[in-house]
Amino acid sequence: MKPRLALIAWLAVVWVTLQGELSAGNAVGGLAVALVVTWLLPLPVLDPGIRIHPVALVDFLLWFGLDLVISTARVVLWVVRPGVPPTQIVRVRLRTSSESMTVMIMVAISTVPGSLVVEAYPEQRELVLHVLGRPGDVTEAVRADVAALESRIVAAFGTLRDREELP
């Protein structure tokens, strides 16, 4: 297995830093230790399943920023208004089977004020959400919002396989 040069360089820098003195001997010793460590303890190649698509990323960030502003205003209105704000539990089915995309969707949902992922069922591709501050029966509206969020996240970060899963 071919050792990674960036990892070897980083380990050598850490070695020299731990020695507390920059010298030729410490630098050579750091490189030797880094080579031995990367040879004896090779790291597995990991693919997190995330690709960045710049145009779709900008679209997602703009849409997500607008959603943050609107949701914050909605929650603030319910906080200053007397009475109990409306709450609902909504079960949403995801279209993607990617673990990485599911986690990113869950983080995005939980980041927006007024929504929280209560439970996740990865085998069924379902999330259970708690929604605050939206009056009436908002089940279909929440499902449509999550589907739009899922489409934008997969477009911005998904692999080709992830993108093909969504209609």
Secondary structure in CASP SS format (residue, H / E / C, confidence):
PFRMAT SS
TARGET T0000
AUTHOR 0000-0000-0000
METHOD secondary structure of the structure
MODEL  1
M C 1.00
K C 1.00
P C 1.00
R C 1.00
L H 1.00
A H 1.00
L H 1.00
I H 1.00
A H 1.00
W H 1.00
L H 1.00
A H 1.00
V H 1.00
V H 1.00
W H 1.00
V H 1.00
T H 1.00
L H 1.00
Q H 1.00
G C 1.00
E C 1.00
L C 1.00
S C 1.00
A H 1.00
G H 1.00
N H 1.00
A H 1.00
V H 1.00
G H 1.00
G H 1.00
L H 1.00
A H 1.00
V H 1.00
A H 1.00
L H 1.00
V H 1.00
V H 1.00
T H 1.00
W H 1.00
L H 1.00
L C 1.00
P C 1.00
L C 1.00
P C 1.00
V C 1.00
L C 1.00
D C 1.00
P C 1.00
G C 1.00
I C 1.00
R C 1.00
I C 1.00
H C 1.00
P H 1.00
V H 1.00
A H 1.00
L H 1.00
V H 1.00
D H 1.00
F H 1.00
L H 1.00
L H 1.00
W H 1.00
F H 1.00
G H 1.00
L H 1.00
D H 1.00
L H 1.00
V H 1.00
I H 1.00
S H 1.00
T H 1.00
A H 1.00
R H 1.00
V H 1.00
V H 1.00
L H 1.00
W H 1.00
V H 1.00
V H 1.00
R C 1.00
P C 1.00
G C 1.00
V C 1.00
P C 1.00
P C 1.00
T E 1.00
Q E 1.00
I E 1.00
V E 1.00
R E 1.00
V E 1.00
R E 1.00
L C 1.00
R C 1.00
T C 1.00
S C 1.00
S C 1.00
E H 1.00
S H 1.00
M H 1.00
T H 1.00
V H 1.00
M H 1.00
I H 1.00
M H 1.00
V H 1.00
A H 1.00
I H 1.00
S H 1.00
T H 1.00
V C 1.00
P C 1.00
G C 1.00
S E 1.00
L E 1.00
V E 1.00
V E 1.00
E E 1.00
A E 1.00
Y E 1.00
P C 1.00
E C 1.00
Q C 1.00
R C 1.00
E E 1.00
L E 1.00
V E 1.00
L E 1.00
H E 1.00
V E 1.00
L E 1.00
G C 1.00
R C 1.00
P C 1.00
G C 1.00
D C 1.00
V C 1.00
T H 1.00
E H 1.00
A H 1.00
V H 1.00
R H 1.00
A H 1.00
D H 1.00
V H 1.00
A H 1.00
A H 1.00
L H 1.00
E H 1.00
S H 1.00
R H 1.00
I H 1.00
V H 1.00
A H 1.00
A H 1.00
F H 1.00
G C 1.00
T C 1.00
L H 1.00
R H 1.00
D H 1.00
R H 1.00
E H 1.00
E H 1.00
L C 1.00
P C 1.00
END
